[in-house]
Each structure stands twice: as structure tokens, then as C-alpha cells.
């Protein structure tokens, strides 16, 4: 059963800034429906984010996301700068899950890129592809429904 959802940030929750954009110039723009969806998920799941950034720490990312309301909804934020490894290395996902106290088998990682899927696979975490043109709520709902169906089937098999 999935109890935690981790998100990539750039092009999953907010529009990614152009490479080389100075941290001071970042103005995060949430993708359509994202804040509403993440707020709804926060009522039932532990939430976090794992993002690749060579220059930003967790505190920097939280400060940048604060005006969007997303920073308050994410219990944990792990950056590649903080862990010294970028996706598809699973270290960031595993650290976020450790901080949440959730095992990989109970987690979903939502991202927009092949490196996100690679990190999820390497960490043993379910993956959902989101991003531009995909409604975050619909993407997450489809994966959760699939996992709930598998959970119910397994429960019936052992009953």
C-alpha cells in the first residue's frame, strides 16, 4: 500500500527554469492544478520532493517554493546538491524515504523524465510519469488505483 508520494520539482510541480538561471532570479510557476492536487494528497499521504540541482540546498528550494504554497505541503525536500548525486542515482529518493520513515515498497515517485524513472526503479519505488500536458491528479490517481487493485488481489489470495 502506498503511504508516501515523492515528486520531482522541475517540469513536474513547477515549470523548470532555463539552465543557468541564478537562484535569486527564480520565480516558480506551478503547473496547472498542481497546488490543488498536492494539497489534496497531503491529507492522505506523506509527501516529499527529490530534485536535481547543482547549486540549491533544501533550504534554498523551500524558500523558492514558499510563495506557491508547495513548500508547506512537502514534509521533506532532498536535492542532488545535498546528497552529492543526481538522478538516476537512487540516493536522493532513499534519503527522502528514510526521513519520512517509509520503505520503498510503500512509495510512489512522480517525475517527468527518464532519469526520474531510472531513480525510482533503482530505489525499488513505483513510478508515475507526469509533466507538461498531463494532469498530475489523473496520473497519480491511475497509479494509486492500480496499486490498490494489486493490494486487494493479494489480500484476497491469502484470505
C-alpha positions in Angstrom: 0.0 0.0 0.0 1.4 3.4 -1.0 1.7 5.8 2.0 4.2 8.3 0.6 4.5 10.2 -2.6 7.7 11.9 -3.7 7.8 14.4 -6.6 10.4 15.7 -8.9 10.1 19.5 -8.9 11.1 21.0 -12.3 8.5 20.2 -15.0 6.6 18.0 -12.6 5.4 20.5 -10.0 6.6 23.8 -11.5 7.9 24.9 -14.9 11.6 24.3 -15.0 13.8 27.4 -15.2 16.2 27.8 -18.0 19.6 26.2 -17.2 22.0 28.8 -15.7 19.2 30.9 -14.2 20.6 32.5 -11.0 18.9 31.3 -7.8 17.9 34.8 -6.9 16.1 35.1 -10.2 13.9 32.0 -9.8 10.2 32.6 -9.8 8.5 29.2 -9.6 5.3 28.8 -11.7 3.3 25.8 -10.6 1.9 23.7 -13.5 -1.9 23.9 -13.8 -3.8 22.2 -11.0 -0.6 21.2 -9.1 -1.1 23.1 -5.9 -4.7 21.9 -5.5 -3.7 18.3 -6.2 -0.7 18.3 -3.9 -2.8 19.9 -1.1 -5.5 17.1 -1.6 -2.8 14.4 -1.5 -1.3 15.9 1.7 -4.5 15.0 3.5 -3.8 11.2 3.0 -0.1 10.7 2.2 3.3 11.7 3.4 4.8 14.0 0.7 8.3 15.0 -0.3 10.3 16.1 -3.2 13.6 14.9 -4.8 15.2 17.3 -7.3 18.4 17.7 -9.2 20.1 21.0 -8.7 23.8 21.6 -8.5 23.5 24.8 -6.6 20.4 24.7 -4.3 20.1 23.2 -0.9 16.8 22.1 0.7 16.5 25.5 2.4 17.0 27.3 -1.0 14.3 25.1 -2.7 11.9 25.7 0.2 12.5 29.4 0.0 11.9 29.5 -3.7 8.7 27.4 -3.4 7.3 29.3 -0.4 5.2 31.8 -2.5 3.5 28.9 -4.3 2.3 27.2 -1.1 4.1 24.0 -2.2 6.9 24.3 0.4 4.4 23.9 3.3 2.9 20.8 1.7 6.2 18.9 1.3 7.5 17.3 4.5 10.9 16.6 3.0 12.9 18.1 0.2 16.2 16.4 -0.9 18.4 18.0 -3.6 21.2 16.4 -5.6 23.4 19.2 -4.1 22.6 17.9 -0.6 23.3 14.3 -1.3 26.1 14.7 -3.9 24.4 12.5 -6.5 21.9 13.3 -9.3 19.2 11.0 -10.6 19.1 8.3 -11.8 21.2 7.6 -8.7 18.6 6.5 -6.1 20.3 8.1 -3.1 18.0 11.1 -3.0 14.9 9.0 -3.1 16.1 6.7 -0.5 17.2 9.5 1.8 13.8 11.2 1.4 12.0 8.0 2.3 14.3 7.4 5.3 13.4 10.9 6.5 9.7 10.1 6.1 10.1 6.7 7.8 8.6 4.9 4.8 10.0 1.9 2.9 10.4 2.0 -0.9 7.7 -0.6 -1.3 5.2 1.9 0.2 6.2 4.8 -2.0 5.5 6.4 -5.4 7.8 8.8 -7.2 6.3 11.2 -9.7 8.5 12.7 -12.3 8.7 13.9 -15.9 12.0 12.4 -17.2 13.7 9.1 -17.9 16.2 9.9 -15.1 13.3 10.1 -12.7 12.0 6.7 -13.8 15.6 5.3 -13.5 16.0 6.6 -9.9 12.6 5.1 -9.0 13.5 1.7 -10.5 16.9 1.7 -8.8 15.3 2.6 -5.4 12.5 0.0 -5.7 9.8 2.7 -5.8 6.7 2.8 -8.0 6.9 5.5 -10.7 4.4 7.7 -12.5 5.2 10.0 -15.4 3.8 13.5 -15.1 4.7 16.8 -16.6 3.5 19.2 -19.3 0.2 18.1 -20.9 -0.5 15.5 -18.2 -2.9 16.3 -15.3 -1.0 15.5 -12.1 -4.1 14.3 -10.3 -5.1 11.9 -13.0 -1.6 10.5 -13.3 -1.3 9.9 -9.5 -4.9 8.5 -9.3 -4.2 6.0 -12.1 -1.1 4.6 -10.3 -2.8 4.5 -6.9 -5.8 2.7 -8.3 -3.5 0.2 -10.0 -1.6 -0.4 -6.7 -4.8 -0.7 -4.7 -6.2 -3.2 -7.1 -3.0 -5.3 -6.8 -3.1 -5.0 -3.0 -6.7 -6.1 -2.8 -6.0 -9.1 -5.1 -3.1 -10.2 -3.0 -5.2 -9.8 0.2 -7.9 -12.0 -1.3 -5.4 -14.6 -2.4 -4.1 -15.0 1.2 -7.5 -14.8 2.9 
